[in-house]
């Protein structure tokens, strides 16, 4: 499981995918989420605007398992 650090209260799923190196640009998020299965805390969700907070566990098909951690 990889940690992805955020320095804000939350991060949108689309931005998270770029930060986690699952996609190379934010513009790819919409298309990526139409094709890939994403589970957030065990529930399927493909809304790129979904807010992720520190402690959330994100499983991305073909990319890996991540946990959101708060930065300093």
C-alpha positions as CSV (number, residue, x, y, z in Angstrom):
1,X,0.0,0.0,0.0
2,X,1.4,3.4,-1.0
3,X,0.8,6.6,0.8
4,X,-0.3,9.7,-1.0
5,X,0.3,12.9,0.9
6,X,-2.1,15.9,0.7
7,X,-1.5,19.3,2.1
8,X,-5.2,20.4,2.0
9,X,-8.2,19.2,3.9
10,X,-9.3,17.0,1.0
11,X,-8.4,16.2,-2.6
12,X,-10.7,15.4,-5.5
13,X,-10.4,11.9,-6.9
14,X,-9.4,13.2,-10.3
15,X,-6.5,15.1,-8.8
16,X,-5.6,12.2,-6.6
17,X,-5.2,9.9,-9.6
18,X,-2.6,12.3,-11.1
19,X,-0.8,12.6,-7.7
20,X,-0.7,8.8,-7.4
21,X,0.7,8.5,-10.9
22,X,-2.2,6.5,-12.2
23,X,-2.7,9.1,-15.0
24,X,-0.3,11.7,-16.4
25,X,-2.7,14.6,-16.8
26,X,-5.8,15.8,-15.0
27,X,-7.7,15.8,-18.3
28,X,-7.4,12.0,-18.5
29,X,-9.3,11.5,-15.3
30,X,-12.8,11.5,-16.9
31,X,-11.8,8.8,-19.4
32,X,-9.8,6.8,-16.9
33,X,-12.8,6.6,-14.5
34,X,-15.1,5.4,-17.3
35,X,-12.8,2.4,-17.9
36,X,-11.2,1.6,-14.5
37,X,-12.8,0.3,-11.3
38,X,-12.0,2.5,-8.3
39,X,-13.0,1.5,-4.7
40,X,-12.9,4.1,-1.9
41,X,-13.0,2.6,1.5
42,X,-14.4,-0.6,0.0
43,X,-17.2,1.1,-2.1
44,X,-17.1,1.5,-5.9
45,X,-17.0,5.2,-6.9
46,X,-16.1,6.8,-10.2
47,X,-16.9,10.4,-9.6
48,X,-13.8,12.5,-10.3
49,X,-15.0,15.2,-8.0
50,X,-15.3,12.8,-5.0
51,X,-13.6,14.3,-2.0
52,X,-10.9,12.2,-0.4
53,X,-9.7,12.9,3.1
54,X,-6.8,11.7,5.2
55,X,-7.3,8.1,6.2
56,X,-9.3,7.2,3.0
57,X,-8.2,3.9,1.3
58,X,-8.3,4.0,-2.4
59,X,-8.0,0.9,-4.7
60,X,-7.4,1.6,-8.3
61,X,-7.7,-1.2,-10.8
62,X,-4.4,-1.7,-12.6
63,X,-2.6,0.9,-10.5
64,X,-2.5,-0.2,-6.9
65,X,-3.8,0.4,-3.4
66,X,-3.3,3.8,-1.7
67,X,-4.0,5.5,1.5
68,X,-4.4,9.3,1.8
69,X,-2.3,10.9,4.5
70,X,-2.2,14.5,5.8
71,X,0.9,16.4,5.0
72,X,2.7,18.7,7.5
